[in-house]
Amino acid sequence: MAKWGEGDPRWIVEERPDATNVNNWHWTEKMHAMVKSKLNALLVGMILENDVAKCEISKIESCDGEAVANNRKGKLIFFYEWDLTLSWKGQLSGTAKEIEGTINIPNLSEENSVAEIEINISLKEPSNEATIVKDFLYHQGRSKIRDQLEKYIKDLKEEFSKGMILPKRDVDNSSKPKLLSKDSLKNVHNSENGAKDDKSKSKIDTTTVVMDVVFQCSGEDFYNALTTPELVSAFTQQSVTFQAIKGGKFQLFDGNITGEFIELCPGKKIVQNWRTKQWPDWLYSTVTVTINQQEDHTKVRVALVGVPKSDEAITRQNWERYYFTPIKRTFGYGMLL
């Protein structure tokens, strides 16, 4: 470890005994582990009432998904996706009969604005009285629930990002990082004449590209198509080089695509560092392939974090052209089984 004022400034300790994320250089990933308790505090116990009916959200039945905050060299990028099921109970005014049901929120994610979040309300036992209560909850309750979800999103971007970007030397510690900033990625290097800015690594605006695709196959089949060399060679129609293990390198399309596997969860998830030959040699996108097998098909979400903003459209097109369409055509995964 370099001492103060010596060596590559990316590794200078800068008055931090633990040397954690010095100069905001290293990748940091922070899982939002307190999601259920936070949503529980925001939603459970919420009461909605008027002259017609009264309803209360009683508990969270399920909370499936993930939330990740990435620090990419000083820039915070958020990815979250949740499928929530809540239980509710209520009654018509002036009656004692309790009515129960559920609220499903399937698309709480960064892709959707708060106004676009789906809120589906259902009854445990339908009846005329229950339908009135359900309609009340539908028309009067959804906006209130969205208000609480908006608070959750705000907390995700503020409270749970604390500590992800640490102060640099000679910088006011009271300053706060701008969330979801598109600031330039910079690299500073030492030379005999002193430190100089590396202009090749400045002014790169990046974005997150998210794609949802449906395949008519099992989750295991799709996972194998992306991790088995013979199958990858089949849909790319070229020889490939890679080893599907953590830390394993890969090279596709005559070296136009290269990267490294970060995480492999058979039939469920693939995470990799990924880049095209046209990008600067220091720039990689973190690609997360989430595989969700349904009863008769498989939903796949591909999220690429750190794609140059100028390449957003072509990245979408090329994944469709060189990955999704060839996989469906080669293995018949675009056809009904």
C-alpha positions in Angstrom: 0.0 0.0 0.0 1.4 3.4 -1.0 2.1 6.0 1.6 0.7 9.4 1.7 1.7 11.4 -1.4 3.6 8.4 -3.0 2.7 6.2 -5.9 -0.4 5.9 -8.0 -3.0 8.3 -6.5 -5.8 5.7 -7.0 -4.3 3.7 -4.1 -3.3 6.5 -1.7 -4.8 5.9 1.8 -5.6 9.5 2.3 -6.0 9.5 6.1 -8.2 6.4 6.1 -6.9 3.5 8.2 -9.1 1.0 6.4 -8.3 2.4 3.0 -11.9 1.7 2.0 -12.7 2.7 -1.6 -10.0 5.3 -1.7 -10.6 8.1 -4.2 -13.8 6.4 -5.1 -11.8 4.2 -7.6 -13.0 0.7 -6.8 -16.3 -0.8 -7.7 -18.6 -1.0 -4.7 -21.9 -2.9 -4.7 -24.4 -2.4 -1.8 -27.4 -4.7 -1.6 -30.5 -3.1 -0.2 -31.0 -5.7 2.5 -33.5 -3.7 4.6 -36.1 -3.5 1.8 -38.9 -5.6 3.5 -38.6 -3.8 6.8 -38.6 -0.4 5.1 -41.7 -1.3 3.0 -43.3 -2.8 6.1 -42.9 0.5 7.9 -44.2 2.5 5.0 -47.2 0.3 4.0 -48.4 -2.0 6.8 -50.9 -0.3 9.1 -51.9 2.3 6.5 -55.6 3.1 6.9 -57.9 4.4 4.2 -61.3 5.6 5.2 -64.3 7.7 4.0 -68.1 7.6 4.5 -68.4 4.4 2.4 -65.7 2.1 3.7 -62.6 1.7 5.8 -59.5 -0.4 4.7 -56.2 -1.3 6.3 -53.1 -2.9 4.8 -52.4 -5.7 7.3 -49.1 -7.3 6.2 -46.7 -8.0 3.4 -47.3 -11.5 2.1 -44.3 -11.6 -0.3 -41.5 -9.4 -1.4 -39.5 -10.8 -4.3 -36.7 -9.1 -6.2 -33.6 -7.1 -5.6 -32.1 -3.6 -5.2 -28.5 -2.8 -6.0 -26.6 0.4 -5.8 -23.3 0.5 -7.8 -20.5 3.0 -7.3 -18.8 3.1 -10.7 -15.7 5.3 -10.1 -17.6 7.9 -8.2 -20.9 7.7 -10.1 -23.9 6.0 -8.3 -26.2 3.9 -10.4 -29.3 2.3 -9.0 -31.1 -0.9 -10.1 -34.2 -2.1 -8.2 -37.0 -4.5 -9.1 -39.7 -5.8 -6.8 -42.9 -7.8 -7.0 -44.9 -7.2 -3.8 -48.1 -8.9 -2.5 -49.9 -7.2 0.4 -52.8 -8.3 2.4 -55.7 -5.9 3.2 -58.8 -6.0 5.3 -61.8 -3.7 5.4 -65.5 -3.2 5.9 -68.4 -1.1 4.8 -69.3 1.8 7.1 -71.9 0.8 9.6 -71.3 -2.9 9.3 -69.2 -5.4 11.2 -68.5 -7.9 8.4 -64.8 -8.0 7.7 -63.7 -8.3 4.0 -60.2 -9.5 3.0 -58.1 -9.4 -0.1 -54.7 -8.8 -1.6 -52.8 -6.0 -3.4 -50.2 -7.0 -6.0 -47.5 -4.6 -7.1 -45.6 -6.5 -9.9 -43.5 -3.7 -11.4 -41.9 -1.6 -8.8 -38.7 -0.9 -10.7 -36.5 1.9 -11.9 -38.0 1.5 -15.4 -41.3 2.8 -14.3 -42.3 6.2 -12.9 -44.4 6.2 -9.7 -47.5 7.0 -11.8 -46.8 3.9 -14.0 -46.5 1.4 -11.1 -49.3 -1.2 -11.4 -51.5 -1.8 -8.3 -53.9 -4.7 -8.7 -56.5 -5.3 -6.1 -58.3 -8.6 -5.6 -60.8 -10.2 -3.1 -60.5 -13.3 -1.0 -64.3 -14.0 -1.2 -66.3 -12.0 -3.8 -69.7 -10.5 -2.8 -71.7 -7.4 -3.4 -70.4 -5.7 -0.2 -66.8 -6.9 -0.9 -67.0 -5.4 -4.4 -68.0 -2.0 -3.0 -65.0 -2.1 -0.6 -62.7 -3.2 -3.4 -63.8 -0.3 -5.6 -63.2 2.1 -2.8 -59.7 0.8 -2.3 -59.1 0.9 -6.0 -60.2 4.5 -6.5 -59.1 6.0 -3.2 -56.2 3.8 -2.1 -53.9 3.5 -5.1 -52.6 7.1 -5.0 -51.9 6.8 -1.3 -49.9 3.6 -1.9 -48.0 5.2 -4.7 -47.1 8.1 -2.3 -45.6 5.6 0.1 -43.7 3.8 -2.7 -42.3 7.2 -3.8 -40.9 7.6 -0.3 -39.2 4.2 -0.6 -37.6 5.1 -3.8 -36.3 8.4 -2.3 -34.8 6.4 0.6 -33.2 4.0 -1.7 -31.4 6.8 -3.6 -30.5 8.8 -0.5 -30.4 6.9 2.8 -29.0 3.6 1.4 -26.3 5.2 -0.7 -24.6 6.8 2.3 -21.0 5.7 2.6 -20.8 4.4 -1.0 -18.8 7.4 -2.2 -16.2 8.4 0.4 -14.5 11.8 0.6 -11.2 12.5 -1.2 -8.2 14.4 0.2 -8.7 18.2 0.2 -12.4 17.9 -0.5 -15.0 19.2 1.9 -16.5 16.2 3.6 -19.8 17.9 4.0 -20.4 17.8 0.2 -22.8 15.2 -1.0 -22.6 13.2 -4.2 -25.2 13.8 -6.9 -27.2 10.7 -7.3 -27.5 9.1 -10.8 -25.0 11.7 -12.0 -23.7 11.6 -15.6 -20.4 13.1 -14.6 -17.3 12.1 -16.5 -15.2 9.1 -15.6 -11.7 10.3 -14.9 -8.3 8.7 -14.4 -5.3 10.4 -12.9 -1.8 9.1 -13.4 1.7 10.1 -12.2 4.6 10.8 -14.4 8.0 12.2 -14.0 6.6 15.7 -14.7 3.7 15.2 -12.1 0.1 14.1 -12.3 -1.8 14.7 -15.5 -5.4 14.2 -16.6 -5.9 11.3 -19.0 -8.2 12.9 -21.6 -9.0 9.5 -23.1 -11.0 8.6 -20.0 -13.0 11.8 -19.6 -16.4 12.9 -20.8 -17.9 9.4 -21.1 -21.6 9.6 -20.3 -23.1 6.2 -19.5 -26.5 4.8 -19.0 -28.3 1.6 -18.0 -29.9 -0.5 -20.7 -32.7 -2.9 -19.7 -34.3 -5.4 -22.0 -37.1 -7.9 -21.3 -37.5 -10.9 -23.6 -39.7 -14.1 -23.5 -38.4 -17.5 -24.6 -40.4 -20.6 -25.1 -38.0 -22.9 -23.1 -37.1 -23.7 -19.5 -34.9 -21.4 -17.5 -32.2 -24.1 -17.4 -32.3 -24.4 -21.3 -31.8 -20.6 -21.7 -29.0 -20.6 -19.1 -27.2 -23.4 -20.9 -27.5 -21.6 -24.2 -25.5 -18.7 -22.8 -22.9 -20.8 -20.8 -22.2 -23.9 -22.8 -19.5 -23.3 -25.5 -21.0 -25.7 -28.0 -24.4 -24.0 -27.7 -23.0 -20.5 -27.9 -21.0 -21.5 -30.9 -24.2 -22.8 -32.5 -26.2 -19.6 -32.2 -23.3 -17.3 -33.0 -22.3 -19.6 -35.9 -18.6 -19.0 -34.9 -16.0 -20.6 -32.7 -16.0 -19.1 -29.2 -13.5 -18.9 -26.4 -14.7 -18.9 -22.8 -14.9 -20.7 -19.5 -18.3 -20.4 -17.7 -16.9 -20.2 -14.1 -16.5 -17.3 -11.8 -13.6 -15.3 -13.1 -13.6 -17.1 -16.4 -12.9 -15.0 -19.5 -14.9 -15.1 -22.7 -14.5 -13.9 -26.3 -17.3 -13.9 -28.9 -17.9 -12.7 -32.5 -14.2 -12.8 -33.6 -13.1 -10.8 -30.5 -15.7 -8.0 -30.9 -17.2 -9.0 -27.6 -15.0 -9.8 -24.6 -15.5 -10.0 -20.8 -15.4 -12.0 -17.6 -18.0 -14.0 -15.6 -18.7 -12.5 -12.2 -21.5 -14.7 -10.9 -23.2 -17.8 -12.2 -26.4 -19.2 -10.7 -27.6 -22.2 -12.9 -31.0 -21.6 -14.3 -31.4 -18.3 -12.5 -28.8 -15.6 -13.1 -25.6 -14.7 -15.0 -23.5 -11.6 -14.1 -20.5 -10.6 -16.3 -18.3 -7.8 -17.2 -18.9 -7.2 -20.9 -17.5 -4.8 -23.5 -17.4 -4.3 -27.3 -14.2 -3.9 -29.2 -15.2 -0.3 -30.2 -15.2 0.9 -26.6 -12.1 2.3 -24.8 -10.1 -0.7 -23.5 -10.7 0.4 -19.9 -14.5 0.6 -20.2 -16.7 -2.4 -19.2 -20.5 -2.7 -18.7 -21.8 -4.9 -15.9 -24.4 -7.2 -17.4 -27.0 -9.0 -15.2 -29.1 -11.7 -16.9 -32.0 -12.6 -14.7 -33.9 -15.8 -15.7 -37.4 -16.2 -14.4 -39.1 -19.5 -15.5 -42.8 -19.5 -15.7 -45.3 -22.3 -16.2 -44.9 -22.6 -20.0 -42.2 -20.0 -20.8 -39.2 -18.2 -19.4 -39.0 -14.4 -18.9 -35.5 -13.0 -19.2 -34.3 -9.5 -18.1 -30.9 -8.3 -19.3 -29.6 -5.1 -17.6 -26.4 -3.5 -18.8 -25.0 -0.9 -16.4 -22.4 1.5 -17.7 -23.1 1.6 -21.4 -21.9 4.7 -23.2 -25.0 6.9 -23.7 -24.1 7.3 -27.4 -24.3 3.5 -27.8 -27.6 2.9 -26.0 -29.7 2.3 -29.2 -27.1 0.2 -31.0 -26.5 -1.9 -27.9 -30.3 -2.8 -27.8 -30.3 -3.5 -31.5 -27.2 -5.7 -31.4 -28.4 -7.8 -28.4 -31.6 -8.4 -30.3 -29.8 -9.2 -33.5 -26.9 -11.3 -32.2 -28.3 -12.8 -29.0 -32.0 -13.0 -28.7 -33.1 -13.7 -32.3 -30.4 -16.3 -33.1 -31.1 -18.1 -29.8 -34.8 -18.3 -30.7 -34.1 -19.3 -34.3 -31.3 -21.8 -33.6 -33.0 -23.7 -30.8 -36.7 -23.1 -31.5 -37.1 -21.0 -28.3 -39.3 -18.5 -30.1 -41.9 -21.1 -31.0 -44.7 -22.5 -28.9 -43.8 -25.8 -27.3 
